[in-house]
Amino acid sequence: MSQAEGDRHSRGLRYALSQLPLVPRILGLVYRASPGWTTLRVALVVLQGAIPLGIVLATRSLIDLLASGGLSGAELLARRDLLVLGGALVALIGLAELLKSVSGWVGETQGEIVRDHLAGLVHEKAVQADLSFYETPAYYDQLHRAKEDARVRPAQMLDSCATLLQAGVTALSMVLLLASYTLWIPLLLLVTAVPGVFLLLHESVRRHRWAARITPQERRAFYYDYLLTAEESAAEIRVFDLGDAFRDAYQSIRRTIRDERFALGRKEAWGQLLLGLFGLLGLGVACLFALIRFLAGALTLGDLALFYQAFERGQSSVRQLVARLRRLYVDLLFVGNLTSFLDLEPSVVTRSADPKPFRFEDAIRFENVSFRYPGTEALVLRNIDLELPKGSVTALVGPNGAGKTTLLKLLCRLYDPSEGRITIDGVDLRELDLEDYRRRLAVLFQTPLLFHGTAAENVGLGDLVRGPDEALVHRAAEASGADEFLRALPDGYRTELGRTYVGGHQLSGGQWQRISLARAFYRQAPLLLLDEPTSSMDPWSEQEWLRRMRDHLAEATALIVTHRPAPIGLATSVKRLDLGRLGGCTDDVGHLTVPAAGTRQTAAHGSDT
């Protein structure tokens, strides 16, 4: 081994040892997920580990009895102790098989429970994570590894610990049994395991480093797999004939990963072969020693059989220990991915232990707000001073990339300003309870959620706290312009939307947008935030939507982000954002045409504040 390889191995070992404190934590998670199943499994494992000792001792006694000589077959069969020993041996073997089957079932059931529990923890943390986490490739790598590791690692660790306990009990009992004959044979048994420990350390560190290195490639392969199978990309793949290119890209990445994995497996297989030969040599030495002692009259035939069985079972248990230690060691290297993800803490949180109550009687104000996305230097918003009075409808216009959607996200407290503050009736949003504040918002995002469930469920997602309210669902859909086409569906509001499930009905982009708007209306919140609300509507649908919205916004406080002229007609004021800076209130919004007189829009000039 070179100096560089030795240093890498040493660093990997130190890292693995640093992960040891995670073992109690993971086992604690496992126990909390399934306390009853965990206790039952431990009991079964201990019993399974102890049974081989009983089998070996019963076998020795039975062979010694059979080899005692001087008894005919009929006399042997008439002996009660022979029948008891034979029955005990059969019972122990049968019990071992029964426990093996029951333990397998218990382990599989417990594994499913633990996987679902940990998947729930990952989902909970993903929902709590700051939106900024989704802006970095590192987060996606971490999320990918956490999801994969939550699916397999804890269950593997549980299997490894169960096997370690079972093999440990068996190995210890065999070592103590062999030690009653001579001390150097148990030492030989342990010495044959030492090379395996060093080999597993080296292989595990190498495999962990390889897995961390290929995570971006794995994610890219998953991305191509998604593109090739997703409805969203199906049309362009066919029109632009992208199928072969994407398939080749996927296969190329998978081929590279597969070849590297095969190479690792080949090296590990050679190592395991050498370990097996070394163990076979140890077994040969032990058997030779026992044979010599038997020929010398120091051991009975039963002792000879016991000696072979005990050493072979002990060696098998030690090999299991080494293999499971290797598996546990690998899992320790990887389980840090899961725990580090679960330890992520969001920065957008309720800042005060005693948050101030929500009140909205005056206005929302952006006070000298500047913002840059985490991990970047460029300011997206610069020194924004903006007032949204209660009862006003403000249209926010400007070119692509001006920062309009970012401003809306700040108002949702998906991010906090880098400089300045946002207040509502003079209270910084960061001093309000985050969950309570967000419940006061009804939002239509530029790319809304297309939930593949029933139409009623889609609308009802706007307020799960309220619970199902069929009448309100219909009123929200009517206000958004979705009621007419939803009633015309095969099962009306009970129709499954999307083609993911059997019986699903696909909608147009404009129809999905109106359902998402109905979801926002269903919440009946005092603040309405709309990001490009008519971008997927045709002109006729847009005019009908405007007619309905004028009634709905009669007493609303709303912010509408738009590129299109029509929604501006709903506004009481228009703000223009360009290159992160806010201009004055104006009728002149560049390439947009201001609607005719009679709308709610007012003409004002000068400062925004």
Secondary structure in CASP SS format (residue, H / E / C, confidence):
PFRMAT SS
TARGET T0000
AUTHOR 0000-0000-0000
METHOD secondary structure of the structure
MODEL  1
M C 1.00
S C 1.00
Q H 1.00
A H 1.00
E H 1.00
G H 1.00
D H 1.00
R H 1.00
H H 1.00
S H 1.00
R H 1.00
G H 1.00
L H 1.00
R H 1.00
Y H 1.00
A H 1.00
L H 1.00
S H 1.00
Q C 1.00
L C 1.00
P C 1.00
L H 1.00
V H 1.00
P H 1.00
R H 1.00
I H 1.00
L H 1.00
G H 1.00
L H 1.00
V H 1.00
Y H 1.00
R H 1.00
A H 1.00
S C 1.00
P H 1.00
G H 1.00
W H 1.00
T H 1.00
T H 1.00
L H 1.00
R H 1.00
V H 1.00
A H 1.00
L H 1.00
V H 1.00
V H 1.00
L H 1.00
Q H 1.00
G H 1.00
A H 1.00
I H 1.00
P H 1.00
L H 1.00
G H 1.00
I H 1.00
V H 1.00
L H 1.00
A H 1.00
T H 1.00
R H 1.00
S H 1.00
L H 1.00
I H 1.00
D H 1.00
L H 1.00
L H 1.00
A C 1.00
S C 1.00
G C 1.00
G C 1.00
L C 1.00
S C 1.00
G H 1.00
A H 1.00
E H 1.00
L H 1.00
L H 1.00
A H 1.00
R C 1.00
R H 1.00
D H 1.00
L H 1.00
L H 1.00
V H 1.00
L H 1.00
G H 1.00
G H 1.00
A H 1.00
L H 1.00
V H 1.00
A H 1.00
L H 1.00
I H 1.00
G H 1.00
L H 1.00
A H 1.00
E H 1.00
L H 1.00
L H 1.00
K H 1.00
S H 1.00
V H 1.00
S H 1.00
G H 1.00
W H 1.00
V H 1.00
G H 1.00
E H 1.00
T H 1.00
Q H 1.00
G H 1.00
E H 1.00
I H 1.00
V H 1.00
R H 1.00
D H 1.00
H H 1.00
L H 1.00
A H 1.00
G H 1.00
L H 1.00
V H 1.00
H H 1.00
E H 1.00
K H 1.00
A H 1.00
V H 1.00
Q H 1.00
A C 1.00
D C 1.00
L H 1.00
S H 1.00
F H 1.00
Y H 1.00
E H 1.00
T C 1.00
P H 1.00
A H 1.00
Y H 1.00
Y H 1.00
D H 1.00
Q H 1.00
L H 1.00
H H 1.00
R H 1.00
A H 1.00
K H 1.00
E H 1.00
D H 1.00
A H 1.00
R H 1.00
V H 1.00
R H 1.00
P H 1.00
A H 1.00
Q H 1.00
M H 1.00
L H 1.00
D H 1.00
S H 1.00
C H 1.00
A H 1.00
T H 1.00
L H 1.00
L H 1.00
Q H 1.00
A H 1.00
G H 1.00
V H 1.00
T H 1.00
A H 1.00
L H 1.00
S H 1.00
M H 1.00
V H 1.00
L H 1.00
L H 1.00
L H 1.00
A H 1.00
S C 1.00
Y C 1.00
T C 1.00
L C 1.00
W H 1.00
I H 1.00
P H 1.00
L H 1.00
L H 1.00
L H 1.00
L H 1.00
V H 1.00
T C 1.00
A C 1.00
V H 1.00
P H 1.00
G H 1.00
V H 1.00
F H 1.00
L H 1.00
L H 1.00
L H 1.00
H H 1.00
E H 1.00
S H 1.00
V H 1.00
R H 1.00
R H 1.00
H H 1.00
R H 1.00
W H 1.00
A H 1.00
A H 1.00
R H 1.00
I H 1.00
T H 1.00
P H 1.00
Q H 1.00
E H 1.00
R H 1.00
R H 1.00
A H 1.00
F H 1.00
Y H 1.00
Y H 1.00
D H 1.00
Y H 1.00
L H 1.00
L H 1.00
T H 1.00
A C 1.00
E H 1.00
E H 1.00
S H 1.00
A H 1.00
A H 1.00
E H 1.00
I H 1.00
R H 1.00
V H 1.00
F C 1.00
D C 1.00
L C 1.00
G H 1.00
D H 1.00
A H 1.00
F H 1.00
R H 1.00
D H 1.00
A H 1.00
Y H 1.00
Q H 1.00
S H 1.00
I H 1.00
R H 1.00
R H 1.00
T H 1.00
I H 1.00
R H 1.00
D H 1.00
E H 1.00
R H 1.00
F H 1.00
A H 1.00
L H 1.00
G H 1.00
R H 1.00
K H 1.00
E H 1.00
A H 1.00
W H 1.00
G H 1.00
Q H 1.00
L H 1.00
L H 1.00
L H 1.00
G H 1.00
L H 1.00
F H 1.00
G H 1.00
L H 1.00
L H 1.00
G H 1.00
L H 1.00
G H 1.00
V H 1.00
A H 1.00
C H 1.00
L H 1.00
F H 1.00
A H 1.00
L H 1.00
I H 1.00
R H 1.00
F H 1.00
L H 1.00
A C 1.00
G C 1.00
A C 1.00
L C 1.00
T C 1.00
L H 1.00
G H 1.00
D H 1.00
L H 1.00
A H 1.00
L H 1.00
F H 1.00
Y H 1.00
Q H 1.00
A H 1.00
F H 1.00
E H 1.00
R H 1.00
G H 1.00
Q H 1.00
S H 1.00
S H 1.00
V H 1.00
R H 1.00
Q H 1.00
L H 1.00
V H 1.00
A H 1.00
R H 1.00
L H 1.00
R H 1.00
R H 1.00
L H 1.00
Y H 1.00
V H 1.00
D H 1.00
L H 1.00
L H 1.00
F H 1.00
V H 1.00
G H 1.00
N H 1.00
L H 1.00
T H 1.00
S H 1.00
F H 1.00
L H 1.00
D C 1.00
L C 1.00
E C 1.00
P C 1.00
S C 1.00
V C 1.00
V C 1.00
T C 1.00
R C 1.00
S C 1.00
A C 1.00
D C 1.00
P C 1.00
K E 1.00
P C 1.00
F C 1.00
R C 1.00
F C 1.00
E C 1.00
D C 1.00
A E 1.00
I E 1.00
R E 1.00
F E 1.00
E E 1.00
N E 1.00
V E 1.00
S E 1.00
F E 1.00
R C 1.00
Y C 1.00
P C 1.00
G C 1.00
T C 1.00
E C 1.00
A C 1.00
L C 1.00
V C 1.00
L E 1.00
R E 1.00
N E 1.00
I E 1.00
D E 1.00
L E 1.00
E E 1.00
L E 1.00
P E 1.00
K C 1.00
G C 1.00
S C 1.00
V E 1.00
T E 1.00
A E 1.00
L E 1.00
V E 1.00
G C 1.00
P C 1.00
N C 1.00
G C 1.00
A C 1.00
G C 1.00
K H 1.00
T H 1.00
T H 1.00
L H 1.00
L H 1.00
K H 1.00
L H 1.00
L H 1.00
C C 1.00
R C 1.00
L C 1.00
Y C 1.00
D C 1.00
P C 1.00
S C 1.00
E E 1.00
G E 1.00
R E 1.00
I E 1.00
T E 1.00
I E 1.00
D C 1.00
G C 1.00
V E 1.00
D E 1.00
L H 1.00
R H 1.00
E H 1.00
L E 1.00
D C 1.00
L H 1.00
E H 1.00
D H 1.00
Y H 1.00
R H 1.00
R C 1.00
R C 1.00
L E 1.00
A E 1.00
V E 1.00
L E 1.00
F C 1.00
Q C 1.00
T C 1.00
P C 1.00
L C 1.00
L C 1.00
F C 1.00
H C 1.00
G C 1.00
T E 1.00
A H 1.00
A H 1.00
E H 1.00
N H 1.00
V H 1.00
G H 1.00
L C 1.00
G C 1.00
D C 1.00
L C 1.00
V C 1.00
R C 1.00
G C 1.00
P C 1.00
D C 1.00
E H 1.00
A H 1.00
L H 1.00
V H 1.00
H H 1.00
R H 1.00
A H 1.00
A H 1.00
E H 1.00
A H 1.00
S H 1.00
G C 1.00
A C 1.00
D H 1.00
E H 1.00
F H 1.00
L H 1.00
R H 1.00
A C 1.00
L C 1.00
P C 1.00
D C 1.00
G H 1.00
Y H 1.00
R H 1.00
T C 1.00
E E 1.00
L E 1.00
G C 1.00
R C 1.00
T C 1.00
Y C 1.00
V C 1.00
G C 1.00
G C 1.00
H E 1.00
Q C 1.00
L C 1.00
S C 1.00
G H 1.00
G H 1.00
Q H 1.00
W H 1.00
Q H 1.00
R H 1.00
I H 1.00
S H 1.00
L H 1.00
A H 1.00
R H 1.00
A H 1.00
F H 1.00
Y H 1.00
R H 1.00
Q C 1.00
A C 1.00
P C 1.00
L E 1.00
L E 1.00
L E 1.00
L E 1.00
D E 1.00
E C 1.00
P C 1.00
T C 1.00
S C 1.00
S C 1.00
M C 1.00
D C 1.00
P H 1.00
W H 1.00
S H 1.00
E H 1.00
Q H 1.00
E H 1.00
W H 1.00
L H 1.00
R H 1.00
R H 1.00
M H 1.00
R H 1.00
D H 1.00
H H 1.00
L C 1.00
A C 1.00
E C 1.00
A C 1.00
T E 1.00
A E 1.00
L E 1.00
I E 1.00
V E 1.00
T C 1.00
H C 1.00
R C 1.00
P H 1.00
A H 1.00
P H 1.00
I H 1.00
G C 1.00
L C 1.00
A C 1.00
T C 1.00
S E 1.00
V E 1.00
K E 1.00
R E 1.00
L E 1.00
D E 1.00
L C 1.00
G C 1.00
R E 1.00
L E 1.00
G E 1.00
G E 1.00
C E 1.00
T C 1.00
D C 1.00
D C 1.00
V C 1.00
G C 1.00
H C 1.00
L C 1.00
T C 1.00
V C 1.00
P C 1.00
A C 1.00
A C 1.00
G C 1.00
T C 1.00
R C 1.00
Q C 1.00
T C 1.00
A C 1.00
A C 1.00
H C 1.00
G C 1.00
S C 1.00
D C 1.00
T C 1.00
END
